[in-house]
């Protein structure tokens, strides 16, 4: 019984330390976006391996990840490259398994902001068609496929970099937003949910010790 108690305490301690480390980190912030996020519409559907490139982008310094609006159920591997003419500025890869309406690809940060950048997303063979979302434009401004043919508009591309505030410092703001849209709106909703989870963990631990006692 003492071994079970020690193991349970150790597991809870590791969880608490891991949670503290995560909350001490900074969430990424949007350093820039290549197209307005209003009026997003489907531009294209990719059923096989494809390469989409979009010129006229501005790549902010310290960008650590690039988020592209691609939509599918189970996303395929993606390689992203950023070019200034024929010079490769940075690149990154994202493995298979992503989902929802966007994919975030980590890249190596650059030391200064670069203009007139071409962003290329190389999509591997998908299990399901991949939808490309963006803003409709004329052919001159549109993204282009591997055959250099324009699609219906520009892809939504966002540039992310590490923020300067930890999750701890944002706790009140996050709690306030979690409380919006409810009949009894307020930060108390997030506090109640946190207290309920802590209580559930305590009860489950007590029941486990009692059953094994």
N, C-alpha and C positions, 0 to 999 in steps of 0.2 A: 504493500500500500504506500509506503514511503517513497518507493521508486516512481510510482504513478504520480504522486503529488509533486515530486521534484521535476518530473518531465513536463507536467502541466504548467508549473510555475515558469520553467525555462522557456516553454513555447510561448506563453503569454509575454514574457520579458522580451524575447526576440521580436515578437510582433510589435510591441510598444516601441522598441528601438528603431525598427524598420519604418514604422509610421512617422516617428519623429524625424528621421532622416529625409523621408519623402517630403514632409510638410516644410522642412527647412529649405528645400530647393525652390527655385524660381520657375514659375510657368512661362512658357514662351510668349512673346508679344509679337504682334504684326508690325514689321518694320516698313512694309510697303506692299502695295497691290498693283498689278499691272492693268487691271480693268475694273470698272465699278461693279460692286456687288448687287446693284439693283438690276431688275429686269433680266435675271439669269434664265437662260432657255437652253434646251438641248441643241447642240450644233451638229453632232455626228455620232455614229455608233461604230465601234471597232469590233469585228468578229474574228479577226486573226492578228498575227503579229503586225505591229504598225509603229511608225515614227512620226510624231507631230512636233513641229518646230514653230516657234513664235518669236518674231524679231521685235525690235523697238522697246525692249524691257529695260528697267533700271534695277540693277542688283545691289541692294544696300550692303554696306560693310557689316561685318560680324554676322551675316546671315548663316544660321546653323541648320536650317531646314527650309524646304520649298514645298508648299501645299498646292496641289493641282486638283481642280474640280473634275474628277473622274468618278463615274458611278457604276457599280456592279455589285453582285452578291458576294462573290469570292474573287478578289482581285489577283491578277497574275503578277509576276515579278516585273519591276519597272526600273529602268536606268535613266537618270536625269543628268544632262550636261548643260553647262552655261558657256557660251562662246562670245568672244569679242573678235569679230572677223574670223580668222582661222586659228586664234589662240584660245585654248581651253582655260577658262577661269576657275572652274570648280566642277565637281561631279559627285554623284551619290547613287546608291541603290536601295531599293525597298523590296523585300522578299514577298512571296505570295501570301495570301490570307487576309489582306486588308479588305474593308467593305465600306458601306455607306456612300456618301456623296462626294468624298474627297480622299486623296491619299497624300500623306506627308513623307517626303523623302529627305533624310538627313544628308547634308553636304558639308564639305570643309569650308569654314568661314574664310572670307577674303578681308584684307586689311583696309581697303578703301572702296567707296562706292563706285560702281562702273555703270556707264550709260551705253545705250545702243547695243544692248546685250540680246543674244538669241538663246532662248531656252528650248531645249529639245527633250521630249519624253519618249523613250523607246519602250514600247509595251510588248511583252512576250505573249505567246499564244494563250488567250484567255479561255476559261471553261465556259463562260457565258459572255455575251457581248458587253463591251465596256462603253458606256455612254460618256460623251464629252460635253460638258456644260460650259456655257460662256455667254458672251454678249454678241448679238448679230452686228456685223459690220460689212463694209464693202470688201471686195477681193484684195484691194491694196493693203488693207490693215489686217486681214484675216490670218489665222494660223495656217500652216501648210503641211500636207502629208508627205510621205516619202517620195512621191512623184512630183513634189513641188506644186501640187495643185491646191488652191485655197479651199478651206472648209467654209462653213457658213458664217464664221465670225472669230472673235478672239477668245481664247481659253481664259478662265479665271485662274490666275496664278498669284499666290500670296507668299511673301517672304517673311520668315520667322527668325527671331533671335532671342537669346535668353533675356528674361526680364530682370529688373533690379529690385523686385520685391518678392519676399517669400510667401508661400501659401499661408503661413501663420499671420502675416500682416494683412492678408486679403480675406481672412476668415469672416470678419464682420460683413464685408461687402458680399461675399459668396452666400452667407446666411440670409442676408437681406433679399438677394435675388431668388434664392430658393423659396422664400416666403411669398413671392409675388404670384398672382393668379389664383389664389385660394380664397375661400369665403372669409376665413379669418386670417388675412395676410399679416405677416410679421416675421421677424427673425426668430420668434419663439418656435416656429415650425421646425427649423433646422436644429435648434437646441433640443426639442422634444424627440426628434428622430435620433439624434446622437445619444440621448439618455436612454432611449428604448433599446438601441443596439448594445450599449454598455450593460444594461440590465439583463438583456438576453444572454450575453456572453457570461455574465456572472452566474445566472441561473443554470446554464448548460454546464459550466464548470462544476458547480455544486452537485448537480445531478450525476455527473460522471464520477465524481469522487464517492458519492453515496452508493452508486450501483456497484462500484468496484471494491467498496469497503467491506 
